[in-house]
Amino acid sequence: MPDALHRYANADALAEALATQVAARLRAAIAARGAALLAVSGGSTPARFFERLSHEALAWSKVRVTLVDERWVLESSERSNARLVKSLLLRHAAADANFVPLYVEAPTPEAAIAALRARIATLPTTFDVVVLGMGGDGHTASFFPGGDRLAEVLDLNGTARVLPMRAAGAGEPRITFTLPALLDSRTLFVHIEGEAKCAVLDAAREPGSTLPMAAVLRAAPQLDIYWCPWKKP
């Protein structure tokens, strides 16, 4: 799979470049189809990127934003990806965007799967932009090593767009878009920071790697990876 590694001196430079590129793709989608669909990742890495993207001037009211995955926690929890997106991205110019969360009030993601699939069915099947992250264990989205449904979410012939996931390294139960769903994107980015994650990425590129990120690297028709060494703010 062809992928391009874009290297930046620090997290601020990376956030600036990635926000500029994502905004350009969203503007192009709006110009071509009258609307845009963006899927982003949670965790700590995208904070600067979200802040920078939130200031981009574009027709945000025509943009729908969702997550590639979500922890099964209330939005009031500090672990909630929805909370992160609302607090850092959906403000300033981006306050007019329409957010489509992956959490509904139910005890488990399994109990909510029908409602979630109905919600997801209102979205286009093709994303305009997907921004993935990657953990130190090689997971991306909620494709965790040892996950109870890992084979199912990575199945390129699978038809489900979202599935629950439970894994020892995941903490809470999760809900995640599947690999084929995320690959159905006009532009696919990966945002990682730090030397350790660069080493994990190199390991995922090795032939025969079983890291979940390796499945993305093998299957994506094109992938733009944005990386910088970690530096204290």
C-alpha positions as CSV (number, residue, x, y, z in Angstrom):
1,M,0.0,0.0,0.0
2,P,1.4,3.4,-0.8
3,D,1.7,5.7,2.2
4,A,3.4,9.0,2.7
5,L,5.1,10.0,5.9
6,H,5.0,13.7,6.6
7,R,7.5,14.7,9.3
8,Y,7.2,17.9,11.4
9,A,9.6,19.5,13.9
10,N,7.0,19.6,16.7
11,A,3.3,19.1,17.5
12,D,2.3,22.7,16.7
13,A,3.7,22.5,13.2
14,L,2.0,19.2,12.7
15,A,-1.3,20.5,13.9
16,E,-1.1,23.4,11.6
17,A,-0.3,21.3,8.6
18,L,-2.9,18.6,9.3
19,A,-5.6,21.2,10.0
20,T,-4.8,23.0,6.8
21,Q,-5.1,19.7,4.8
22,V,-8.3,18.5,6.5
23,A,-9.9,21.9,5.9
24,A,-9.0,21.9,2.3
25,R,-10.5,18.4,1.8
26,L,-13.7,19.5,3.6
27,R,-14.0,22.6,1.4
28,A,-13.5,20.5,-1.7
29,A,-16.3,18.1,-0.6
30,I,-18.7,20.9,0.1
31,A,-17.9,22.4,-3.3
32,A,-18.4,19.1,-5.1
33,R,-21.4,17.6,-3.1
34,G,-22.8,20.4,-0.9
35,A,-21.8,18.6,2.3
36,A,-18.8,16.9,4.0
37,L,-18.4,14.1,6.5
38,L,-15.4,14.0,8.8
39,A,-14.5,11.2,11.3
40,V,-11.9,11.9,14.0
41,S,-10.1,10.0,16.7
42,G,-10.1,10.7,20.5
43,G,-7.3,10.3,23.0
44,S,-4.8,13.0,24.0
45,T,-2.9,13.3,20.7
46,P,-5.4,15.3,18.6
47,A,-5.8,18.2,21.1
48,R,-3.7,20.7,19.2
49,F,-5.0,19.6,15.9
50,F,-8.6,20.0,17.0
51,E,-7.9,23.5,18.4
52,R,-6.2,24.5,15.1
53,L,-9.0,23.0,12.9
54,S,-11.7,24.7,15.0
55,H,-10.5,28.1,13.6
56,E,-10.5,27.1,9.9
57,A,-12.9,29.3,7.8
58,L,-15.3,27.1,5.9
59,A,-19.0,26.3,5.7
60,W,-19.1,24.3,8.9
61,S,-22.9,24.1,8.9
62,K,-22.5,21.8,6.0
63,V,-20.1,19.5,7.8
64,R,-21.0,16.5,9.8
65,V,-18.4,15.3,12.4
66,T,-18.4,11.8,14.0
67,L,-15.8,9.6,15.7
68,V,-14.0,6.6,14.4
69,D,-14.7,5.0,17.8
70,E,-16.0,5.7,21.3
71,R,-15.5,4.5,24.8
72,W,-18.8,3.3,26.4
73,V,-19.0,6.1,29.0
74,L,-21.2,9.0,29.7
75,E,-20.3,12.2,27.9
76,S,-19.7,13.8,31.2
77,S,-16.7,11.4,31.7
78,E,-13.2,12.6,31.1
79,R,-12.8,9.4,29.1
80,S,-15.5,10.4,26.6
81,N,-14.2,11.1,23.1
82,A,-17.4,13.0,22.4
83,R,-16.6,15.3,25.3
84,L,-13.1,15.9,23.8
85,V,-14.5,16.8,20.4
86,K,-17.1,19.1,21.8
87,S,-14.6,20.9,24.1
88,L,-11.8,21.3,21.6
89,L,-13.1,21.0,18.0
90,L,-16.8,22.1,17.9
91,R,-16.2,25.7,18.9
92,H,-15.0,29.0,17.3
93,A,-15.7,28.7,13.5
94,A,-16.4,24.9,13.8
95,A,-19.2,25.5,16.4
96,D,-21.7,25.3,13.5
97,A,-20.7,21.7,12.5
98,N,-23.2,18.9,13.1
99,F,-22.0,16.3,15.5
100,V,-23.0,12.6,15.3
101,P,-22.0,10.8,18.5
102,L,-21.4,7.1,18.8
103,Y,-22.8,6.8,22.3
104,V,-26.4,6.4,23.2
105,E,-27.9,5.8,26.7
106,A,-27.7,2.1,27.1
107,P,-25.8,-0.2,29.5
108,T,-23.6,-1.7,26.9
109,P,-22.7,-1.1,23.2
110,E,-24.3,-4.5,22.4
111,A,-27.6,-3.2,23.8
112,A,-27.3,-0.1,21.7
113,I,-26.2,-1.6,18.4
114,A,-29.5,-1.3,16.7
115,A,-30.0,2.3,17.6
116,L,-26.4,3.1,16.6
117,R,-26.8,1.4,13.2
118,A,-29.9,3.4,12.6
119,R,-28.1,6.6,13.5
120,I,-25.1,5.7,11.3
121,A,-27.5,4.8,8.4
122,T,-28.3,8.6,8.1
123,L,-24.7,9.3,7.2
124,P,-23.2,8.8,3.7
125,T,-21.4,5.5,3.3
126,T,-18.3,7.3,2.1
127,F,-16.4,9.6,4.5
128,D,-14.7,12.7,3.0
129,V,-11.9,12.6,5.6
130,V,-11.0,10.1,8.3
131,V,-8.2,10.9,10.8
132,L,-6.9,7.9,12.7
133,G,-4.6,7.7,15.6
134,M,-2.5,4.9,16.9
135,G,-1.7,3.6,20.4
136,G,1.6,2.2,21.6
137,D,0.2,-1.3,21.3
138,G,-0.5,-0.8,17.6
139,H,-4.2,-0.3,17.9
140,T,-6.1,2.2,15.8
141,A,-9.8,3.1,16.2
142,S,-10.8,0.3,18.6
143,F,-9.0,-2.4,16.8
144,F,-7.2,-3.7,19.9
145,P,-4.8,-6.6,20.0
146,G,-6.7,-9.5,21.6
147,G,-10.0,-7.8,21.1
148,D,-13.1,-10.1,21.2
149,R,-14.2,-9.0,17.7
150,L,-10.9,-8.1,16.2
151,A,-11.1,-10.5,13.3
152,E,-14.7,-9.3,12.5
153,V,-13.8,-5.6,12.5
154,L,-10.8,-6.2,10.3
155,D,-12.7,-8.4,7.8
156,L,-12.5,-6.6,4.5
157,N,-15.6,-8.5,3.3
158,G,-17.6,-7.6,6.4
159,T,-20.8,-5.6,5.9
160,A,-21.2,-4.1,9.4
161,R,-20.2,-0.4,9.7
162,V,-20.0,-0.4,13.5
163,L,-19.3,-3.1,16.0
164,P,-18.8,-3.4,19.8
165,M,-15.3,-4.2,21.0
166,R,-13.9,-5.4,24.3
167,A,-10.2,-6.0,25.0
168,A,-8.0,-6.0,28.1
169,G,-6.1,-3.0,26.8
170,A,-9.2,-1.0,25.9
171,G,-10.4,-0.2,29.5
172,E,-14.1,0.3,28.9
173,P,-16.2,-1.5,26.3
174,R,-16.0,0.3,23.0
175,I,-18.0,0.9,19.8
176,T,-16.0,1.3,16.6
177,F,-16.3,1.8,12.9
178,T,-15.0,-1.3,11.1
179,L,-12.0,-1.3,8.9
180,P,-13.9,-1.6,5.6
181,A,-16.1,1.3,6.8
182,L,-13.1,3.5,7.5
183,L,-11.3,2.6,4.3
184,D,-14.4,3.9,2.4
185,S,-13.0,7.5,2.7
186,R,-11.8,9.9,0.1
187,T,-8.9,10.9,2.3
188,L,-7.3,8.9,5.1
189,F,-4.9,10.4,7.5
190,V,-3.0,8.9,10.5
191,H,-1.8,11.3,13.2
192,I,0.9,10.0,15.6
193,E,3.5,11.7,17.8
194,G,6.7,10.5,19.4
195,E,9.6,8.3,18.6
196,A,8.0,5.3,20.3
197,K,5.0,5.4,18.0
198,C,7.2,5.8,15.0
199,A,8.9,2.5,16.0
200,V,5.5,0.9,16.4
201,L,4.6,2.1,12.9
202,D,7.8,0.6,11.5
203,A,6.9,-2.7,13.2
204,A,3.5,-2.6,11.6
205,R,5.1,-2.2,8.2
206,E,7.0,-5.4,8.6
207,P,5.7,-8.3,6.5
208,G,3.5,-10.6,8.5
209,S,2.9,-8.1,11.3
210,T,-0.1,-8.9,13.3
211,L,-0.5,-5.5,14.8
212,P,-4.0,-4.1,14.1
213,M,-2.3,-1.0,12.4
214,A,-0.7,-3.4,9.9
215,A,-4.2,-4.3,8.6
216,V,-4.8,-0.6,7.8
217,L,-1.4,-0.2,6.2
218,R,-1.9,-3.2,4.0
219,A,-5.5,-2.4,2.9
220,A,-5.6,1.4,2.5
221,P,-5.3,2.5,-1.1
222,Q,-3.6,5.7,0.0
223,L,-2.5,6.9,3.5
224,D,-1.0,10.1,4.6
225,I,0.8,9.8,8.0
226,Y,1.5,12.9,10.0
227,W,4.3,12.5,12.6
228,C,6.4,14.6,14.9
229,P,8.8,13.8,17.8
230,W,7.1,14.4,21.1
231,K,8.2,17.6,22.8
232,K,7.0,19.1,26.0
233,P,4.6,22.1,25.4
